[in-house]
Amino acid sequence: MTYRPGTIKREQLVSMPHPRDPVGAELNELKRELGLLVMEEQERHVKDEMQPH
């Protein structure tokens, strides 16, 4: 989701089998990638909030 409600930024299919290794490289790479997407949206929100309305 983007910071604007109801807008999907990306769908992510996770094909890793269960149980997932919480310290495995594949899972941690996915977590890092998704975390970057969330941070990107947070930065967009802050930038938009600083614009004069």
HUVENTA-V238344 format. One record per backbone hydrogen bond with DSSP energy under -1.0 kcal/mol. CO is the residue of the C=O (numbers start at 1). NH is the residue of the N-H. Records with the same first field share a line. If there is no record, write none. Layout:
CO=NH ; NH
This chain:
4=7
7=2
21=24
24=28
25=29
26=30
27=31
28=32
29=33
30=34
31=35
32=36
33=37
34=38
35=39
36=40
37=41
38=42
39=43
40=44
41=45
42=46
43=47
44=48
45=49
46=50
